Amino acid sequence: MLYPFAPTRGSSSPWGPIQTVEPLGPDVAAVTTASHGGLRLSLTALGRLPEAIRETPYSQNGWFEEDCDWALPYLALGLDAFEPNAACAAERWAAAVRTVQRYHPQHIALLGVQADASRGRHV
């Protein structure tokens, strides 16, 4: 099913009606529903992702669920640059690295991060 970008409160998502929408840059929005949430990418942003991470068993059509898959576009698109402050950006970037290490270790090199996040950011 195709979903428009940008998502709006009350519109549909794979997890039900959207309750909150927070832009994360011009082509990505974080959404929540009563039961779940994640990131919604525009077709432009989705096209900038490496093909290997555009879909997972839990994320398709530009929707990336909040538990394991959100970290793939977050790192690939450098979404930490759109966080409200440097401390928040560093914290979320580190969380994204840990998430990829745990759930998508096959994509660590593709995303340009070190296998050990404790060593700091690898650009």
C-alpha positions in Angstrom: 0.0 0.0 0.0 1.3 3.5 -0.8 1.2 6.1 1.8 1.7 9.9 1.1 4.5 11.9 2.4 4.4 13.9 4.6 2.3 12.0 7.0 -0.3 13.8 9.1 -2.1 13.2 12.3 -5.0 10.8 11.8 -3.7 9.5 8.5 -2.9 5.8 8.0 0.4 4.0 8.7 1.3 0.3 8.8 0.7 0.4 12.5 -2.7 2.2 12.6 -3.8 5.8 12.7 -1.0 8.3 13.3 -1.1 10.1 16.6 2.0 12.2 16.4 4.3 13.4 13.6 7.7 15.0 14.2 9.8 16.1 11.1 13.3 14.9 11.1 14.7 16.9 8.2 12.9 17.7 5.0 12.4 14.1 3.9 11.8 12.1 7.1 9.2 12.2 9.8 9.0 10.2 13.1 5.5 9.0 13.7 3.7 7.3 16.6 0.4 5.4 16.8 -1.4 3.9 19.7 0.5 0.7 19.4 3.8 1.3 17.5 5.6 3.8 15.3 8.8 4.5 13.4 10.2 6.7 10.6 8.5 7.6 7.4 10.7 8.5 4.5 9.8 10.4 1.3 10.5 8.7 -2.0 13.5 11.0 -2.4 15.0 9.9 0.9 14.2 6.2 0.2 16.0 6.6 -3.1 19.1 7.8 -1.3 19.3 4.6 0.8 21.5 1.8 -0.3 19.3 -0.8 -1.9 20.2 -3.5 0.7 18.5 -1.5 3.4 15.4 -0.2 1.7 13.3 -3.1 3.0 13.5 -5.5 5.9 11.0 -8.2 7.0 9.4 -5.5 9.2 9.8 -2.3 7.1 8.7 -1.6 3.6 7.5 1.2 1.3 9.5 3.9 3.2 8.2 3.0 6.6 10.9 1.9 9.2 9.6 0.5 12.4 10.8 1.9 15.7 12.4 -1.1 17.4 15.1 -2.4 15.1 14.9 -0.8 11.7 14.7 2.9 12.4 18.5 3.0 12.7 19.1 2.0 9.1 17.8 5.2 7.5 18.9 7.2 10.6 22.6 6.4 10.0 22.4 6.1 6.2 20.9 9.6 5.8 22.8 11.3 8.6 19.6 12.2 10.4 21.5 13.2 13.5 22.2 16.5 11.7 18.5 17.3 12.2 18.3 16.7 15.9 17.5 19.8 18.1 20.9 19.8 19.9 24.3 18.2 19.8 23.8 16.1 23.0 20.5 14.7 21.6 22.2 14.0 18.2 25.1 12.2 19.8 22.8 10.1 22.0 20.5 9.1 19.2 23.5 8.4 16.8 25.0 6.1 19.5 21.7 4.3 20.0 21.4 3.8 16.2 24.8 2.3 16.0 24.0 -0.1 18.9 20.7 -1.0 17.2 22.4 -1.8 13.9 25.1 -3.8 15.7 22.5 -5.9 17.4 19.8 -6.3 14.7 21.6 -5.6 11.4 25.3 -6.4 11.9 25.5 -7.4 8.2 25.1 -3.7 7.3 27.6 -2.1 9.7 30.2 -1.5 7.0 27.6 -0.4 4.5 26.5 2.3 6.9 30.1 3.5 7.6 30.2 2.9 11.3 32.7 0.9 13.4 31.7 -2.5 14.7 32.4 -1.1 18.2 30.4 2.0 19.0 32.5 2.7 22.1 35.3 3.9 19.9 33.3 6.9 18.7 31.9 8.0 15.5 33.4 6.9 12.2 32.7 9.2 9.3 
